Amino acid sequence: MGKIFKKGSLLALVLILLFSVAACSNSDETTSKDEKDEPEKVELAQGVTDESVKIGTIGVQSGALAFIGTPYFEGMEAYLKAVNDEGGVNGRTVELIKKDDEFKPDKAVKAMEELVYDDEVFAIVGQLGTPGVMATESIVKEEGIPAVYFGSGAKQLTQSGKNFFPVQPNYYYEGKLMAKYAVEKFSAKNVVVIYQNDDVGRDGVEGFAEGLKALGQEGILKEEGKLAINAADTDFTVPVQKAKSLNPDVVIVYSLAGATTGILKEFEKVNFNVPMITTYSNADASFLALAAPGAPNVIKNLYVMGWVNADAAKLQPLMDAMAKYFPEQKVINAYTMAGWVAAETFIAGLKAAGDDLSWEGFVEAMDGMTFTEGLAPEISYVDGKREGVTKMALSKVAQDGSGKFIFTLDSEFTEFE
C-alpha cells in the first residue's frame, strides 16, 4: 500500500508544489524576455578569438621562382602589419601563417592540410600559383573554409563554390578582352595566337575565340593560326616561322615569362614585327629585364594587359608601408602590388563581417561587397558573382629618358560587355 499522509502534511505539500510551478513559470518568462533583449551570440569560427584572427597562405618562397613569391608575400605582410599597427579590425589583430610549397602541387596539398586541420586558420588568403591552387581546390571546397584571392587566373575558380573569392582576372575573361582590343584598337583582320598548352594558355585562347565570336569577328582567327607550345620549350623556331608565314597583323602571345621571352627573341631574329598582346602575368619589370635584351626592337611593339591601377596616389600607402616594414626591399613590382591587393580584399571583407566571424557570416558579408578603394579598379561579389576584377587596361612597352624599358598606360580601364 502507498503511504498515508496526514491532512496538514498533504496541504503543505500541495502549496510547495504550487509555489515551485509558479517559480519555474516566472523564471522561464524572465529568461525568455532577457534572451529577446540580447543579440544572439555568434559562434566564432576556428582561428578567431576576441583579440585575433588567424589566416594562412601558401606559395613559392624558395628556389628558382622565389623572385615571384618574395615580393608578393612582402606586399601581403606590409598591408597586414599596417592594419595591426592601427589597432586591427574591430579590435582584432590579424596573424598570417605562411607555407612554402616551392611551386609543387604535392607540397601545396600538405601545406593546406596543415593550415586547415592543424593550425586551424580562419581563412586562406592569397594562395599563390595555379598548380598548387588547383591541387588544393577540393580541400577548400569540401571544408567550406573562406578562400580570398588566388595567385592564379584559372577559369575553374570562378565556379568552385560560394566560399571561393577570386580577385585577379581569369585567363578566359582576359582572352575575351584581348579580342576586343585586337578588333577595336588594332582593327585586326588576321590574328595568330601562340599559346602555352596548359590551363593558362588553353583558357586564354578559348576566351579569345569566344570574344571574337561575340564581336562577330570569329573569321579573323583561323584554326591554323592557333599555335600551341609547351611551358618547358626553349626552341620556338617552328611556331614563330609558322606565325610569320601566316602574315598576321596582330599576334597574341598567351604564355608566361620564360616562354614569352623566347618567342619575342625568335621574332627578333626573323625580323618580324607587328603589334603583339600578352597576358597580365607578364606585366612586371622583371619580365622586361629578361626579354628586352634579346628583343630590343620587337618588344617596343608589345602590349600587356593589366588590372592594377598603379597611379601615384593609389600606390602611396603601399610605398609607405614597404618603406616602414621592408626598408631593405628597394624594388616595388607587380608581385608586391598583387600581394597587397590580396590582403586588402580580405580585410575589406573582415570589416564588412563585423563580429559575425563564423564562416557563413564572412561569406555573406563578402557576397554583399563591391570594393573600389584599393589598387584594383573594382572587385564585386554581389549576387554571387565570382569573376573578381573585370576591368582591365592595356599598357605598351616604351623607353624612358635613360633608355630603360618601362610600361606606359595605353588605354582606359574597360570590361567586356
C-alpha positions as CSV (number, residue, x, y, z in Angstrom):
1,M,0.0,0.0,0.0
2,G,1.1,3.6,-0.5
3,K,1.9,5.9,2.3
4,I,-1.0,7.7,4.1
5,F,-0.4,11.5,4.6
6,K,-1.9,13.5,7.4
7,K,-4.2,16.3,6.2
8,G,-1.8,19.1,7.2
9,S,1.1,17.5,5.6
10,L,-0.8,17.0,2.4
11,L,-1.8,20.7,2.3
12,A,1.8,21.7,2.8
13,L,2.9,19.5,0.0
14,V,0.4,21.0,-2.4
15,L,1.4,24.5,-1.5
16,I,5.1,23.7,-2.1
17,L,4.3,22.2,-5.5
18,L,2.2,25.2,-6.5
19,F,4.9,27.7,-5.5
20,S,7.5,25.5,-7.3
21,V,5.5,25.6,-10.5
22,A,4.9,29.3,-10.3
23,A,8.6,30.0,-9.6
24,C,9.5,27.9,-12.7
25,S,7.0,29.7,-14.8
26,N,8.3,33.1,-13.7
27,S,11.9,32.0,-14.2
28,D,11.1,30.9,-17.8
29,E,9.3,34.1,-18.6
30,T,12.2,36.2,-17.3
31,T,14.8,34.2,-19.2
32,S,12.7,34.4,-22.4
33,K,12.4,38.2,-22.0
34,D,16.1,38.6,-21.4
35,E,17.0,36.5,-24.4
36,K,14.9,38.6,-26.6
37,D,16.6,41.8,-25.4
38,E,20.1,40.4,-26.0
39,P,21.6,39.8,-29.5
40,E,22.1,36.2,-30.4
41,K,25.6,35.1,-29.6
42,V,27.6,34.2,-32.8
43,E,29.7,31.1,-32.6
44,L,33.2,32.1,-33.8
45,A,34.8,30.0,-36.5
46,Q,38.2,28.4,-36.0
47,G,41.1,30.7,-35.9
48,V,39.1,33.6,-34.3
49,T,39.3,34.9,-30.8
50,D,38.1,38.2,-29.3
51,E,41.7,39.5,-29.8
52,S,42.8,38.0,-33.1
53,V,42.1,36.4,-36.5
54,K,44.5,33.7,-37.8
55,I,44.8,33.3,-41.5
56,G,47.0,31.2,-43.8
57,T,48.6,31.4,-47.2
58,I,50.6,29.1,-49.5
59,G,53.1,29.9,-52.2
60,V,56.7,29.6,-53.5
61,Q,59.2,31.2,-51.1
62,S,62.3,29.4,-52.1
63,G,64.1,28.1,-55.2
64,A,64.1,29.5,-58.7
65,L,60.7,31.1,-58.5
66,A,61.2,32.8,-55.2
67,F,61.6,36.1,-57.1
68,I,57.8,35.9,-57.5
69,G,56.8,34.8,-54.0
70,T,59.2,37.0,-52.0
71,P,57.8,40.4,-53.1
72,Y,54.3,39.0,-53.3
73,F,54.2,37.9,-49.6
74,E,56.0,41.1,-48.6
75,G,53.1,43.1,-50.1
76,M,50.6,41.0,-48.1
77,E,52.6,41.3,-44.9
78,A,53.1,45.1,-45.3
79,Y,49.4,45.6,-45.5
80,L,48.5,43.4,-42.6
81,K,51.3,45.0,-40.4
82,A,49.9,48.4,-41.2
83,V,46.4,47.3,-40.2
84,N,47.6,45.7,-37.0
85,D,49.6,48.8,-36.0
86,E,46.4,50.8,-36.3
87,G,44.6,48.5,-33.9
88,G,43.5,45.7,-36.2
89,V,39.9,45.2,-37.4
90,N,37.2,45.6,-34.8
91,G,39.8,45.2,-32.1
92,R,41.3,42.0,-33.6
93,T,44.8,41.8,-35.0
94,V,45.4,39.6,-38.0
95,E,48.0,36.8,-37.7
96,L,49.4,35.4,-41.0
97,I,50.9,31.9,-41.3
98,K,52.9,31.3,-44.5
99,K,53.7,27.9,-46.0
100,D,56.2,27.3,-48.8
101,D,55.1,24.9,-51.5
102,E,58.1,25.5,-53.8
103,F,55.6,25.7,-56.7
104,K,54.9,22.0,-56.2
105,P,51.3,20.7,-56.1
106,D,52.1,17.8,-53.6
107,K,53.7,20.3,-51.2
108,A,50.7,22.6,-51.6
109,V,48.3,19.9,-50.5
110,K,50.4,19.1,-47.4
111,A,50.6,22.8,-46.6
112,M,46.8,23.2,-47.0
113,E,46.1,20.2,-44.7
114,E,48.4,21.7,-42.0
115,L,46.7,25.1,-42.2
116,V,43.1,23.9,-42.1
117,Y,43.4,20.9,-39.7
118,D,46.5,21.6,-37.6
119,D,46.8,25.4,-37.5
120,E,43.0,25.8,-37.8
121,V,43.1,29.1,-39.6
122,F,40.0,31.1,-40.2
123,A,40.7,31.7,-44.0
124,I,43.1,31.0,-46.8
125,V,44.2,34.3,-48.2
126,G,46.3,34.9,-51.3
127,Q,47.4,31.4,-52.2
128,L,49.9,31.7,-55.0
129,G,50.4,29.6,-58.1
130,T,48.0,27.8,-60.4
131,P,49.4,24.2,-59.8
132,G,49.1,24.4,-56.0
133,V,45.8,26.2,-56.1
134,M,44.2,23.6,-58.4
135,A,45.7,20.7,-56.3
136,T,44.1,22.0,-53.1
137,E,40.8,23.2,-54.5
138,S,38.9,20.1,-53.3
139,I,40.0,20.6,-49.7
140,V,38.9,24.2,-49.7
141,K,35.6,23.3,-51.3
142,E,34.8,20.3,-49.0
143,E,35.7,22.1,-45.8
144,G,33.9,25.3,-46.8
145,I,36.7,27.5,-45.4
146,P,36.7,31.0,-47.0
147,A,39.4,31.5,-49.6
148,V,40.2,35.0,-50.7
149,Y,42.4,35.9,-53.7
150,F,44.3,33.3,-55.7
151,G,47.6,34.0,-57.5
152,S,46.0,32.2,-60.5
153,G,43.9,33.0,-63.4
154,A,42.3,29.6,-63.8
155,K,38.7,29.9,-65.0
156,Q,37.6,27.0,-62.9
157,L,38.0,29.0,-59.7
158,T,35.0,31.2,-60.7
159,Q,32.8,28.2,-60.4
160,S,34.3,26.4,-57.4
161,G,31.8,27.4,-54.8
162,K,30.4,30.2,-52.6
163,N,33.4,30.2,-50.3
164,F,35.8,31.0,-53.2
165,F,36.6,34.7,-53.8
166,P,38.9,35.1,-56.8
167,V,40.3,38.6,-57.4
168,Q,42.7,38.8,-60.3
169,P,41.1,38.3,-63.7
170,N,40.8,34.7,-65.0
171,Y,42.6,34.0,-68.3
172,Y,39.4,33.1,-70.1
173,Y,37.9,36.6,-69.4
174,E,41.2,38.2,-70.2
175,G,41.2,36.4,-73.6
176,K,37.8,37.9,-74.4
177,L,39.1,41.4,-73.6
178,M,42.2,40.8,-75.8
179,A,39.8,40.1,-78.6
180,K,38.1,43.4,-78.0
181,Y,41.4,45.2,-78.2
182,A,42.5,43.3,-81.3
183,V,39.3,44.3,-83.1
184,E,38.6,47.8,-81.9
185,K,42.1,49.2,-81.2
186,F,44.2,47.4,-83.9
187,S,41.4,46.8,-86.5
188,A,42.8,43.3,-86.9
189,K,41.9,41.3,-90.0
190,N,44.2,38.3,-89.5
191,V,45.3,37.1,-86.0
192,V,47.7,34.4,-84.8
193,V,47.7,33.1,-81.2
194,I,50.7,31.4,-79.8
195,Y,49.6,29.8,-76.6
196,Q,51.0,27.7,-73.8
197,N,49.4,24.3,-73.9
198,D,48.2,24.2,-70.3
199,D,45.4,25.8,-68.2
200,V,46.9,29.2,-68.7
201,G,47.0,29.2,-72.5
202,R,44.0,27.0,-73.2
203,D,41.7,29.2,-71.1
204,G,43.2,32.3,-72.8
205,V,42.8,31.1,-76.4
206,E,39.3,29.8,-75.7
207,G,38.3,33.2,-74.3
208,F,39.9,35.0,-77.2
209,A,37.9,32.9,-79.7
210,E,34.7,33.4,-77.7
211,G,35.4,37.2,-77.6
212,L,35.8,37.3,-81.4
213,K,32.6,35.3,-81.8
214,A,30.7,37.8,-79.6
215,L,32.0,40.6,-81.7
216,G,31.1,38.9,-84.9
217,Q,34.7,38.6,-86.0
218,E,35.5,34.9,-85.4
219,G,36.8,34.6,-89.0
220,I,40.0,36.6,-88.2
221,L,41.4,33.7,-86.2
222,K,41.6,30.5,-88.3
223,E,42.4,27.1,-86.9
224,E,45.9,27.1,-88.4
225,G,46.5,30.3,-86.6
226,K,46.3,28.6,-83.2
227,L,49.9,27.6,-82.4
228,A,50.5,25.6,-79.2
229,I,53.8,25.4,-77.3
230,N,54.8,23.7,-74.1
231,A,55.8,25.6,-71.0
232,A,59.1,23.8,-70.9
233,D,60.0,24.6,-74.5
234,T,63.2,26.5,-75.2
235,D,63.2,26.4,-79.0
236,F,60.5,28.4,-80.7
237,T,61.7,28.4,-84.2
238,V,58.8,26.3,-85.6
239,P,55.9,28.3,-84.1
240,V,57.5,31.6,-85.0
241,Q,58.2,30.6,-88.6
242,K,54.6,29.3,-88.9
243,A,53.3,32.6,-87.4
244,K,55.3,34.7,-89.8
245,S,54.2,32.6,-92.8
246,L,50.5,33.3,-91.9
247,N,51.2,37.1,-92.2
248,P,49.1,38.3,-89.2
249,D,48.6,41.9,-88.4
250,V,48.3,41.1,-84.7
251,V,49.9,38.3,-82.7
252,I,48.5,37.2,-79.3
253,V,51.2,35.6,-77.1
254,Y,49.4,33.7,-74.3
255,S,52.3,32.3,-72.3
256,L,54.2,33.1,-69.1
257,A,57.5,35.0,-68.8
258,G,60.0,32.3,-69.8
259,A,58.3,31.2,-73.0
260,T,57.2,34.7,-73.9
261,T,60.8,35.8,-73.7
262,G,61.9,33.0,-76.0
263,I,59.1,33.8,-78.5
264,L,60.0,37.5,-78.7
265,K,63.7,36.8,-79.2
266,E,62.8,34.4,-82.1
267,F,60.6,37.1,-83.7
268,E,63.6,39.5,-83.4
269,K,65.8,37.0,-85.2
270,V,63.4,36.7,-88.2
271,N,62.8,40.5,-88.2
272,F,59.0,40.1,-87.9
273,N,57.5,43.0,-86.0
274,V,53.7,43.5,-85.7
275,P,51.6,44.5,-82.6
276,M,51.6,41.8,-80.0
277,I,49.4,41.4,-76.9
278,T,50.4,39.3,-73.9
279,T,48.8,38.3,-70.6
280,Y,48.9,40.4,-67.4
281,S,51.1,37.7,-65.9
282,N,53.9,39.4,-67.8
283,A,53.1,42.9,-66.6
284,D,56.2,43.3,-64.5
285,A,59.6,44.9,-64.7
286,S,61.3,41.6,-64.1
287,F,59.8,40.3,-67.4
288,L,61.1,43.4,-69.3
289,A,64.6,42.9,-67.9
290,L,64.5,39.3,-69.1
291,A,63.0,39.9,-72.5
292,A,64.3,43.3,-73.7
293,P,68.0,42.5,-74.2
294,G,67.3,39.8,-76.8
295,A,64.4,41.6,-78.5
296,P,65.0,45.3,-78.3
297,N,63.0,46.2,-81.4
298,V,60.2,43.7,-81.2
299,I,59.4,44.5,-77.6
300,K,58.7,48.1,-78.5
301,N,55.6,46.8,-80.2
302,L,54.4,44.7,-77.3
303,Y,51.3,45.4,-75.3
304,V,50.5,43.9,-72.0
305,M,47.1,43.5,-70.2
306,G,46.9,44.9,-66.7
307,W,44.3,45.1,-63.9
308,V,46.1,47.1,-61.1
309,N,45.6,50.9,-61.0
310,A,49.2,51.9,-60.3
311,D,48.9,55.7,-60.3
312,A,51.0,57.5,-57.7
313,A,48.2,58.4,-55.3
314,K,46.9,54.8,-55.2
315,L,50.4,53.4,-54.7
316,Q,51.4,55.8,-51.9
317,P,50.1,53.7,-49.0
318,L,51.9,50.7,-50.4
319,M,55.1,52.6,-50.8
320,D,54.9,54.0,-47.3
321,A,54.2,50.6,-45.7
322,M,57.0,48.9,-47.6
323,A,59.5,51.6,-46.6
324,K,58.5,51.1,-43.0
325,Y,58.3,47.3,-42.8
326,F,60.7,46.1,-45.5
327,P,63.2,49.0,-45.9
328,E,65.8,46.7,-47.4
329,Q,63.5,46.0,-50.4
330,K,64.2,48.7,-53.0
331,V,62.1,47.3,-55.8
332,I,58.3,47.5,-55.6
333,N,56.9,45.5,-58.5
334,A,53.6,43.9,-59.8
335,Y,54.0,41.0,-57.5
336,T,54.3,43.3,-54.4
337,M,51.1,45.0,-55.6
338,A,49.3,41.7,-56.1
339,G,50.1,40.6,-52.5
340,W,48.9,44.0,-51.2
341,V,45.6,43.5,-53.1
342,A,45.1,40.0,-51.7
343,A,45.4,41.4,-48.1
344,E,43.3,44.5,-48.6
345,T,40.5,42.5,-50.2
346,F,40.4,40.1,-47.2
347,I,40.5,43.0,-44.7
348,A,37.6,44.7,-46.6
349,G,35.6,41.5,-46.1
350,L,36.6,41.2,-42.4
351,K,35.4,44.8,-41.8
352,A,32.1,44.1,-43.6
353,A,31.5,41.0,-41.5
354,G,31.9,42.9,-38.2
355,D,31.7,40.5,-35.3
356,D,29.8,37.8,-37.3
357,L,33.0,35.8,-37.8
358,S,31.5,32.4,-38.5
359,W,32.5,31.2,-41.9
360,E,28.9,31.7,-43.0
361,G,28.9,35.3,-41.7
362,F,32.1,36.1,-43.5
363,V,30.9,34.6,-46.8
364,E,27.6,36.5,-46.5
365,A,29.5,39.8,-45.9
366,M,31.7,39.2,-49.0
367,D,28.7,38.4,-51.1
368,G,27.3,41.9,-50.5
369,M,30.6,43.7,-51.2
370,T,31.7,45.9,-54.1
371,F,35.2,47.1,-53.3
372,T,36.6,50.1,-55.2
373,E,39.0,51.6,-52.6
374,G,42.1,49.5,-53.4
375,L,44.6,49.1,-56.2
376,A,42.2,47.1,-58.3
377,P,39.6,49.4,-60.1
378,E,36.7,47.3,-58.8
379,I,36.1,44.0,-57.1
380,S,32.5,42.8,-56.8
381,Y,30.9,39.6,-55.4
382,V,27.3,40.9,-55.4
383,D,24.6,38.4,-56.4
384,G,27.0,35.5,-56.2
385,K,29.5,36.8,-58.8
386,R,32.9,35.2,-58.6
387,E,34.6,36.9,-61.5
388,G,36.8,39.1,-59.4
389,V,38.3,42.0,-61.4
390,T,36.7,42.6,-64.8
391,K,38.1,46.0,-65.7
392,M,41.5,45.9,-67.4
393,A,43.7,48.2,-69.3
394,L,46.4,47.9,-72.0
395,S,49.9,49.1,-71.4
396,K,52.6,49.5,-74.1
397,V,56.3,48.9,-73.7
398,A,58.4,52.0,-74.1
399,Q,61.7,53.5,-73.1
400,D,62.2,56.3,-70.7
401,G,64.7,59.1,-71.0
402,S,67.6,56.9,-69.8
403,G,66.7,54.2,-72.3
404,K,65.2,51.8,-69.7
405,F,62.2,49.8,-70.9
406,I,59.0,50.5,-69.0
407,F,55.3,50.0,-69.3
408,T,53.1,53.1,-70.2
409,L,49.3,53.0,-69.8
410,D,47.8,53.0,-73.3
411,S,44.1,52.7,-72.7
412,E,41.4,53.3,-70.1
413,F,40.2,50.5,-67.8
414,T,37.4,48.8,-69.6
415,E,35.5,45.5,-69.5
416,F,33.9,43.1,-71.9
417,E,30.2,43.6,-72.1
